[in-house]
Amino acid sequence: MKARHILVEDCVYSHEMVRGMTGADNVLPIYLRAGVPVAIATDDEGIVRSELTWYFKRAVVGYHVDYGTLKRMVRDSLDHAFVLGASLWSAPENFTMVGACANDRLEPEPSSAGCRELLAGSERARLEWKEEVQFVRFEAQF
């Protein structure tokens, strides 16, 4: 799964609650150790009234997932989303940006015509660019 960049959606709390898989028995740390792309998901908002934010917190508190791993999960989630268009990533396994945007500063509007053209023609790349800009803004606070 790592080699083919196949994403796993992990419903952390469901595994704990329904299957009793906690700590080292939960699949989240297993996937992460193996380098498999993982997205935090919830399949039970209507059942236990949880929120996705709580699942991220559970991953941090219960499984010691660090910020870099959370960021990777968010990127992987969007990279695998059902969104039209080319990706911003030429190598999603390590988030290497496509050549058209590789030298642009992460600002709301890219500086190069090639990157602007890519974003104009791809909803996926636009969302990924926006996400990267938001990461830069967030990380600048710390």
N, C-alpha and C positions, 0 to 999 in steps of 0.2 A: 504494500500500500504506500509506503514511503517512496519507493523508487518510481511508482507510477503517479504519485501525487494525488492519491485518492482520499478524499475528505471523509471523516467520520463525524457525525453530529452526536455529541455526547450529552445526554440528559442526566447530569450528575445526581441530582436529588432523586430522580426516578429509580436509578440503580440502587441508591441507598434505601429508599423507602419500599419499593416493590420487591427488589431482589435481595435486599440485605447486604449488598456489596459496599462495604465501607473500608476506609483506609487502604491498605495494600491490596485488598481484594477488588477494589473498584477498578474499572477498566481505564479511567482517565490517566492515572500515572503510567499504566502499561503502554498506552498509545503514545504518550508524550516521550517516554524513555526510548521508544522505538522510532521516534521521529516522524510518526504518521501525522498528517495535517488533521487538526481537530477544531471543531466549532462547538462552542457551548450552545446548547439548545434546551428548550423546555417543551414538553408535550403535555403539560398538565396545568396550564394557567387556569383552566376552567374547573379543575378538580380541587387543587389545594390553594388556589388563588395566589400562586407565586408570580414573581416578576423575573425577567431575564437578568436584571441587575443583581438580584439575590443569588442567582446561579454563579455569576462571576465571583461574587463575594465568597460563596461556598467553595469554589475552586481555590481561592487564595487561602482562606482560613482552614479548610479541611484537607487540602492537598498541597499547600505551600507553592502554588503556582505564582511565579514572579511576574512583574510588569512586562518584561520582554516576551514572555510566553503568552500572556494575555493579548498583547499587541499582535503577535503572530496569529493567534486564534481569530482575532477580528479580521485581519487581512485575509487569512485563508477562507473565512466565511464569505466575505465579499467576492473573493476570487472565484469561488464556486457557486455564487448566487445565480439564480435564473434571471440574468440581466443580459440584454443584447449588446453585442459589440466586442471589439478586441479588448484584451486586457492591457493594463498599464505595465504589466510585468513580462519581460522576455524570459525570465527564469523565476517562476513563482515559488519554487522550492527554497530560494534564498532572497526573493523579492528584489531582483535586479530589474531596474526600470528599462523600458524599451529605449532604443537609441534616440528616438524623436524627442524624448523628454528628459533623458539622463542628465543633461547639463543645465536644466532649468531649475531655478530656485523654487522651493515649494511655497508658492504664494497663490492667492485666489486665481489670478490670471497668469498662466505661464508666459514666459518672455519670448519663446521661439515660435515662429510660424508653424513649424512641423508639429510641435506639441499641441498647439492650439487646434490644428487641423485634426489630429488624432482624437482629441477630446470632443471636438464638434461632431465627429462621426461615430462615436462610441459611448453609449450610456454607461457601460461598465467602466471604461477608462476614466470617464468624468467623475463617477462616484468614487473610484479608487484614488484619483487625484485629490478630490475634496477631503477624503478620509486622511490622506497623508498630510494635507495642509492643517487639518484639525489636530493631528498628532503633534506637529511642530508647535502649534499654538499652545496645546496642553503641556507639552514637555518644557516649553520655555518658562513656565511658571515655577519650575523646580530646579 
